[in-house]
């Protein structure tokens, strides 16, 4: 049978299909075309159901700037998450424990974001007196619950591997080359169960909220998530290769390279969504898309022990949520004074006179630079 396949040229073709790298980059393309194919029908459906955004900001000036976005279809994140899940199902190894964990995390965050969007955009505007989305404490509580599940499962899958439980810091030598295996460096901090789980919960909650807050201008969130996803593909490839991980002094996580497929699917889906979300946007992703994407990035980082590199790669997300945090608490302690014209910070620059396209493009440029800096630091150990 093998001889017949080889003579027909099919054996080599099947070997290529089996290669992880080929499947990962194929996932990028397939996820992109799924979004492109179903984008228009979904937009028409959302318009028919009258699921649109509503301008509601604290500043009259910003409200005027964002007035053109009113009634733009929202919950387009259904398309992104659906594309990621379908593509993962088609190209990833579903027997891989990390793939199952990622799919579970994406699905849970998508349900949470979908409920919030529904209450905010449908129930809240069709029934007078209805609540405007989930309360902040409710959202945080559910995010905490998802974070607990992700953290516990990641710890369980880490098993006895010190690499999978290490705290990896930039510029720190995690490993030194051994003769037959990788020898863990005495400088490495191996986390206990409680510290591992608490740190993982914090990362999942931080990134899901940070990407959610970043989703405020046309193309900003999908563009920055796409860049971060490509960077995470590289890190998954390194972490899942014992030789490459040893050479670059990073923890080797067995099976982690398979997550390249999911990261690639996320990058492709975001790239496809930009077709409809670029200025002027035809559809917004809403919480249905932003929270799962942030949760996905955080879960991958927790598994491959690269949380601090994700903070660099996703620096725009951290700046966005940081600016909102500073604005809220500075205003409380100074009786209404503000650091920024408006938070999150992309609205600050928008109000200063930058066009929406200028803000988004410049933030994309910063994201690319940050991703490159993060990858360069791998060699600076």
NORSULGI-V188705 format. One record per run of one state. SS is the DSSP state (helix for helix, strand for strand, loop for the rest). FROM is the first residue (numbers start at 1). LEN is the number of residues. If there is no record, write none. Layout:
BEGIN
ss=SS from=FROM len=LEN
ss=SS from=FROM len=LEN
END
This chain:
BEGIN
ss=loop from=1 len=1
ss=helix from=2 len=6
ss=loop from=8 len=2
ss=helix from=10 len=9
ss=loop from=19 len=1
ss=helix from=20 len=29
ss=loop from=49 len=3
ss=strand from=52 len=1
ss=loop from=53 len=7
ss=helix from=60 len=6
ss=loop from=66 len=1
ss=helix from=67 len=3
ss=loop from=70 len=3
ss=strand from=73 len=1
ss=loop from=74 len=3
ss=helix from=77 len=15
ss=loop from=92 len=5
ss=helix from=97 len=30
ss=loop from=127 len=9
ss=helix from=136 len=23
ss=loop from=159 len=4
ss=helix from=163 len=3
ss=strand from=166 len=2
ss=loop from=168 len=7
ss=strand from=175 len=3
ss=loop from=178 len=4
ss=strand from=182 len=3
ss=loop from=185 len=4
ss=strand from=189 len=2
ss=loop from=191 len=2
ss=helix from=193 len=22
ss=loop from=215 len=5
ss=helix from=220 len=20
ss=loop from=240 len=2
ss=helix from=242 len=6
ss=loop from=248 len=8
ss=helix from=256 len=22
ss=loop from=278 len=5
ss=strand from=283 len=1
ss=loop from=284 len=2
ss=helix from=286 len=19
ss=loop from=305 len=2
ss=helix from=307 len=7
ss=loop from=314 len=1
ss=helix from=315 len=19
ss=loop from=334 len=11
ss=helix from=345 len=8
ss=loop from=353 len=3
ss=helix from=356 len=21
ss=loop from=377 len=5
END
